[in-house]
Amino acid sequence: MGQVRLRAAGRASFPEFHFVKHIDNSRLLREVDREKRRECFSLLGLGILVFLCGLLFAWQHFQCVRNGYQIEQLKAQRGALEEWNHQLCLEQASLADPQRIDTLARKELGLVPPSAQQVIQVGGSDAAPPASENPEWARNFSTARPALAGRDGGETTREP
């Protein structure tokens, strides 16, 4: 048996009509409500003020965080530089050790301790006689400088 749709009792169907009315409002001018305009501008100004205060607060906060990171970076750099300075001081102390310098002078440069005639004492009662009185002193003193200057081309320090 086929299904037949029966209408509900007491309800009739009405045809639907849509009317279109063309309204031309282009010639109408809207009245300006000064009170509403003032309220809108004051609310806009308040919003801008709150936004700027929030922006200023955020900028200060981020600047503080950035400065904190920079301080920590500089502290780490300072610690590294202090460690490097400590190592350089130790290296300088080891290179300036008189025993090491004496060993290098004797082995690499072939130097020997000065004889008693080559030692010049300054300002004591045991001062050496002038060069005119001691020809040996004058000969040793004048030949010592050119021999040292020509050996390394002026450079007399070497690393081990």
VMD Tcl script that draws the C-alpha trace (Angstrom):
set ca {
  {0.00 0.00 0.00}
  {1.41 3.36 -0.97}
  {1.95 6.04 1.55}
  {-0.25 9.01 1.21}
  {0.53 12.11 3.09}
  {-2.43 13.49 4.73}
  {-2.66 17.06 5.77}
  {-2.97 17.84 9.40}
  {-6.48 18.63 10.38}
  {-7.29 22.31 10.52}
  {-4.22 23.53 8.72}
  {-4.42 24.84 5.31}
  {-1.47 25.75 3.16}
  {-1.13 29.34 2.03}
  {0.79 30.43 -0.96}
  {3.85 32.53 -0.12}
  {4.31 35.85 -1.82}
  {7.36 38.12 -1.57}
  {7.05 41.72 -2.43}
  {10.15 43.73 -3.32}
  {10.07 47.42 -2.66}
  {12.89 49.56 -4.01}
  {13.75 52.34 -1.56}
  {16.10 55.12 -2.57}
  {17.74 56.63 0.57}
  {20.54 58.36 -1.29}
  {19.01 61.80 -0.77}
  {18.59 61.41 2.98}
  {21.10 62.98 5.38}
  {21.68 61.45 8.76}
  {21.64 63.77 11.71}
  {24.88 63.93 13.71}
  {24.41 63.04 17.36}
  {27.08 65.11 19.08}
  {26.70 63.36 22.41}
  {27.20 59.90 20.89}
  {30.17 61.18 18.87}
  {31.81 62.63 21.98}
  {31.21 59.39 23.85}
  {32.74 57.37 20.99}
  {35.84 59.58 20.78}
  {36.36 59.54 24.55}
  {36.07 55.74 24.57}
  {38.53 55.53 21.66}
  {40.97 57.84 23.46}
  {40.71 55.79 26.64}
  {41.35 52.60 24.66}
  {44.43 54.15 23.01}
  {45.71 55.31 26.41}
  {45.29 51.83 27.92}
  {47.01 50.28 24.88}
  {49.98 52.68 25.15}
  {50.34 52.00 28.89}
  {50.35 48.25 28.23}
  {52.86 48.70 25.42}
  {55.13 50.78 27.69}
  {54.92 48.17 30.45}
  {55.73 45.33 28.03}
  {58.66 47.29 26.54}
  {60.13 47.92 29.99}
  {59.69 44.28 30.98}
  {61.35 42.95 27.83}
  {64.17 45.50 28.13}
  {64.77 44.33 31.72}
  {64.87 40.68 30.61}
  {67.24 41.55 27.74}
  {69.54 43.45 30.13}
  {69.52 40.47 32.52}
  {70.68 38.16 29.73}
  {73.34 40.65 28.71}
  {74.60 40.93 32.32}
  {74.86 37.14 32.58}
  {76.71 36.98 29.26}
  {79.15 39.67 30.41}
  {79.70 37.85 33.73}
  {80.55 34.67 31.84}
  {82.87 36.61 29.55}
  {84.53 38.25 32.54}
  {85.08 34.85 34.17}
  {86.66 33.52 30.97}
  {88.90 36.58 30.71}
  {89.95 36.26 34.35}
  {90.85 32.60 33.76}
  {92.82 33.56 30.64}
  {94.59 36.32 32.61}
  {95.48 33.80 35.32}
  {96.91 31.42 32.71}
  {98.91 34.24 31.13}
  {100.31 35.27 34.53}
  {101.39 31.67 35.17}
  {102.96 31.48 31.72}
  {104.75 34.80 32.26}
  {106.07 33.61 35.63}
  {107.34 30.36 34.13}
  {108.99 32.18 31.19}
  {110.61 34.75 33.49}
  {112.12 32.07 35.74}
  {115.84 32.95 36.13}
  {116.85 29.27 36.11}
  {115.11 28.73 32.75}
  {116.68 31.87 31.28}
  {120.13 30.78 32.47}
  {119.66 27.32 30.95}
  {118.52 28.77 27.61}
  {121.37 31.26 27.55}
  {123.97 28.55 28.17}
  {122.56 25.82 25.87}
  {120.93 27.63 22.93}
  {122.88 30.88 22.80}
  {126.20 29.50 23.98}
  {126.71 32.21 26.59}
  {129.05 31.78 29.53}
  {129.18 33.56 32.88}
  {131.17 36.81 32.72}
  {134.71 36.82 33.97}
  {135.73 39.15 36.79}
  {137.31 41.54 34.27}
  {134.04 41.91 32.33}
  {131.90 42.84 35.33}
  {131.29 46.56 35.71}
  {130.16 47.72 39.12}
  {128.28 50.98 39.18}
  {128.70 53.45 42.04}
  {130.79 51.47 44.50}
  {134.33 51.92 45.85}
  {135.37 48.95 43.73}
  {134.58 50.80 40.50}
  {136.58 49.64 37.48}
  {139.23 52.02 36.14}
  {138.37 54.02 33.03}
  {138.90 52.46 29.60}
  {142.12 54.38 29.03}
  {143.71 52.72 32.07}
  {142.46 49.17 31.36}
  {142.82 48.21 27.69}
  {141.47 44.68 28.30}
  {138.18 46.11 29.58}
  {137.82 48.41 26.58}
  {138.47 45.59 24.12}
  {135.96 43.22 25.75}
  {133.29 45.88 26.08}
  {133.53 47.19 22.51}
  {133.47 43.76 20.83}
  {130.62 42.36 22.92}
  {127.86 44.51 21.44}
  {128.35 43.88 17.69}
  {128.61 40.15 18.29}
  {125.25 40.03 20.10}
  {123.46 42.36 17.67}
  {124.39 40.41 14.55}
  {123.54 36.95 15.89}
  {119.70 36.93 15.55}
  {119.16 40.10 13.56}
  {118.27 42.03 16.70}
  {115.85 39.44 18.10}
  {117.33 37.74 21.16}
  {114.29 35.99 22.69}
  {113.18 32.52 21.67}
  {110.38 30.28 22.84}
  {111.31 26.83 24.22}
}
mol new
graphics top color blue
foreach p $ca { graphics top sphere $p radius 0.5 }
foreach p [lrange $ca 0 end-1] q [lrange $ca 1 end] { graphics top cylinder $p $q radius 0.2 }
display resetview
